[in-house]
Structures are given as structure tokens and as C-alpha cells.
Amino acid sequence: MNNRIVITGSHSTWKSTILTELKKVLKNYEFIDEVARSEIKKTWKNPQDMTDTEYEYFQRKVLAEQIRQESLKTIKWDSFISDRSVLDVLAYSENLEEETYDILYKRVKEYLEHIPYSTVYYIPIEFKLEDDWLRFIWDEFQQVIDDRILRLLKEFKINYITLTGTVKERVDTITRNL
């Protein structure tokens, strides 16, 4: 049984922290760390400082790598838990040129039709935005991304479980549902 679990939500909602805690208690799962963060660290260029062309290339690369990671984990393991999903990439890509966004949207739609997630955990904004240099630091943009993710979940007809509370409460919710 393949358990393809993703944790989605806007930036600075503790997705990575939850994944770190899950790694401590779940030994029969493979984990996918946030792909966008890994890609940023390769170039050491903050997305806020990228040109439109660089940002488009970055988003295309993140989507391709997210799909690659999910596919590899599914082949090698029965189950994985991912910090973010292909929907997150779409949410952050919406400001790209319409033609580019449409290409990414169709790719995500096709991907999810053939290989759907088994469980999606959505994390709403509950805490103050933290600046770690790698993420966007505007509260308004954090809310825009949150709204986009919720809209995409609805558009793709994806059921999800909302995670709230402390990190421990969130981890407990996930482990109870496995």
C-alpha cells in the first residue's frame, strides 16, 4: 500500500518543523524535505531577488524536482511524507506569465490524475511570519499563498485534514491517522 502523504500550507506555518518531528517517530516512512528550499540553497539567491525569468526557471525546476522526489520515494518505499506538494508550486507560480502558469497547471493536473496523494494535511496560518532569509517576508503574501492553496485543493477536488495547535498536537494528529 503506497501512502503518499503531503503537508501543504503557506510559508512559515511550521511544515518543516512537523516533518522534523515526524522523522523522529516514524521509521517506516521516507521523507521529502522542502524542495524549494533545497533549490534556493543551490543558488543562494532568494526568490524575492530573482528576475522574472529566473523565478520562472526556478518554479519549473522546483516542480520537476518535487515530482521526481515523489516518484523516487514511491518506487523505493511503500510510503512517504513530504514537506509541500505540487500544489504548493502552483500556488507560488500564479504570478508567472499566463502561458507558463497554464503549462505548470496542466502538468500538475495530469500528475495528480495518475498518481493522487493518499492524504493531504493543510496547515493554516496561525503564527507570526518568521524571516529566515529564504522565504517571502510579507504577511499579505503569506495570506495570498494560503488562499491560493485552499483554492487549488478545491479545484482539484482534494480532500484534506486541517492541522492546528502545537507541533506535538499536529504530529499526534498525523500519526493517529496512519
Number of C-alpha atoms within 10 A of each C-alpha: 6 13 16 22 24 25 25 27 29 25 24 22 22 21 25 18 13 19 21 15 14 20 14 8 11 12 9 11 18 19 22 19 18 17 22 23 14 13 16 16 12 9 9 12 14 15 18 13 9 13 10 14 10 13 19 18 12 19 22 19 15 21 23 16 17 24 16 12 18 24 14 12 21 17 11 10 15 14 19 21 24 24 25 26 24 23 23 23 23 23 22 17 23 16 13 16 12 11 9 15 19 15 12 21 20 11 15 19 17 12 13 15 11 8 13 14 17 14 19 22 21 24 23 21 18 11 9 9 16 14 11 9 12 15 18 18 16 12 13 10 14 20 16 14 20 23 15 20 23 19 13 17 16 12 10 13 9 15 14 18 14 15 20 16 11 11 16 12 13 21 20 12 17 18 12 8 8 8
